[in-house]
């Protein structure tokens, strides 16, 4: 009878330990990555070949502006690092002082330029060490191609200038960056976040991007730029 009670007690302890172990090792599937990114942006419009003067600098000033981006990526390979492809969309706007048409005389009106870059991209993240050893740093590289929609408006909301005041410029980009895996700092909270919302991993990251946007050498506005940015990414 004493041996039976000992076995029963040991079984109860094991039964209680198994759910705790299952909760500890709980992890949902990793199929997608959603990223929010914010950085400075100043296009190289004044470097366009054959351009006289610095019209962009004169109107909008020397300061870069905020470029916000959101991207969604689908994983296609997860055995040694993660390879995926996705869609990226952004928004940036500039405001400045207009000039009297045909002269260098400042106008009391203002002018604005807005841009919406939309690209498709492929991306590789070396996250094998993060997934297997909980090493918190994940380097990555990305390349994409797409179009930069733009439009220029005066103070009354009307399209300024001629037909060149709106359109799309085509180009390509490449990026390199480093992600910091936040889950390793509080695994319990990470598991609860995964269980409740399906977020398998959360990352902060810094990113360096080179974009070459000249419609592949065609005449027109040059939206090329080199940008540093940062953001947050959710893996689910």
N, C-alpha and C positions, 0 to 999 in steps of 0.2 A: 504493500500500500504506500509506503514511504517513497519507493522508487517511482511509482505511478504519479504521485504528487509532484515529485521533482521534474519528471518528464513533462507533465501538464504545465508546470510553471515555466519551464524552458521554452515550451511551444508557444505560450502566451507572449513571452518576451520576444521571440522570433517573429510572431505575427505582428506585434506592435512595431518592430524594427523595420519590417519590409516596406510598409507604406511610407515611413520616413525616408528610407533609402530611395524609394521611387520618386518621392517629391524632390529629394536632393538632386537626382539625376535627370529631372524632367527637362526636356528641351524639344521645342517644336521644329518643324522642318524649315530650312533656309532656302527660299526660292526667289525673293525679291529684295531690292534695296531702294529705299526712298531717301532722298537727300535734299536738304535746304542749305543754300550757299549764299554768302554775302561778301562782296569785295569791292575795291576801287576800280574805276574804269575811265580811261581817257583815250578815245580813238585817235589814230594818226592821220586824221583828215588833212592837216596842213602839210603832210609829207607827200601828198599826191604829186607825181611827176607832172611838170608843166604848170603847176598852180602858182599864181602870182600872189605874194603876200601870205598872211596867216589869218584867213577869215574865221576859222573856228576859234582860235585864240582871241581874236579881237571881239567876237560876239559873246563867247561863253566863258572866257577867262582861263587861267592856267590850272585850276583845281580839278582833280578827278572827281567823279560822282559815283554814287552807289549803284552797283549792278547786282540785282537779286536773281537767283536762279532756283528752280526746282527740277528735280530729275527723278525718273523711275526706271529701274533696271531689272531685267529678268536674268537669273543665273542659268547658264547652259552647261557648265562644267564645275564640279566642286571636289574633285579628288585630290588635287595638289594645288592649293590656291583656288581662287574663284574667278571664272571667266564669264562675262555677261555682256548684254547689249541693251540699250534703252533709248529713251527720249528725254531731251533736256530743253527747258524753256526759261527765258529770262526777261527782265525788264530794266531799262535805265532811262533817265530823262535829264535833259540839260535846259537851263533857263539863262537868258542873257539879254543884253540891250541891243535893240535893232539899230540900223543905220538908215538914213534917208537914201532911197534908191538912187543908185548911180553916183554916190558921193561918199566921202569919209565923215560926214557930219552925223553925230549921234542923234538918234530919234528918241522921243519920250516913250515910245512903245517898247514892248518886250517881245522876245521870240523864244520859242521852245522847240526842242528836238527830242523825240522819243524813239526808242529802239526796242524791238522784241526779237532777240535771237532764238532760233529754234533749230536744234541739231539732233541728229541720230548719232550714236556713239557705240564703240566697243571698249571694254574696260577689263583689266586684269588686276586682281588684288592678291598679294601673297599673304593669305590669312591662315596658312596651314599651322604655323607655330601658335597663333592665337587660339585656334580651335582645339589643338591637341595638348598644348603646354600652358595655355592661358597667358602667353607672352602678349603684352598689351599693345604692341606697335604693329601696324599693318601698312606697308608701303603699297602704292598702286600706280598704275599708268593708264592713260585714257586717250583715245583719238576719236575725232568726230568730224562730220561734214553737215552743212546746213545753210540756212538763209537768215539774214538779219533784216527784218522788216523795219522800216523807218518812216517817219513823217515829221514835217516841220510846220509849225503853226505860229501865226502872229498873235498879238494881244487879244484879238477878237475871236480867236478860235478858228480862223480861216487859214487854209493852206497858203503858206507864204511862197512867193516867187513863182517859178514856172513849173513844168512837169517834173523837174528833178527834185522837187520838194517832198516827194514821197515815192516809195518803191521798195525794192528788195535787193540786197547785195549778197552774193554767195561766197562761201569760203570754207576753210577747214581749221581745226584746232587740235592741239595736243596738250596734255596735262600730266603732271606728276605730283604726287602728294603723299602725306603720311597721316594715317588714322590712329587715334588712341581709343582702344577698346575699354569702355567704362565698366563693363560687367565684372571685370576682375577685381574691382575695388569694393564691390558689394554684391557677392554672388547670390545672397538670399533675396535681395531686392530685385536683382536681375531675373531670377526664376519666377518671382511673383508677377513681374511685368510681362514675362513671356506667357505665363499661365492665364493671366487676365486679358491681355491684349494681343497675344501672338507675336510680340516683338522678341525675336531671338537674340539680337545684339544691338547695342547702342554705341555710336562712335562720335567723337569730336575729331575734326580734321583740319589741316592746312593744305592749301592747294596753290600750285603755280601753273598758270595757263598762258600759252602763246596762241593767239588767234590771227589768222591771215585771211582777211576778208576784203578782197579786191575784185570779186567776181572773176577770179582766175586771170587777172591781168587786164581786164577790160576797164575802159575809162569810166571814172565816176568816183564817188566818195569811198575813201579808204577807212574801213572800220577796224583795221588791224590794231592789236594792242597786246601788251604783256601785263598780266594782272596777278596779284596776290589776293587770296581770299581765304575764308574759313567757313566752317559750317558744322552741321550735325546730320548724322545718317542713322536710319533705322532699318535693321535687317529683319525680314519676316517671311 
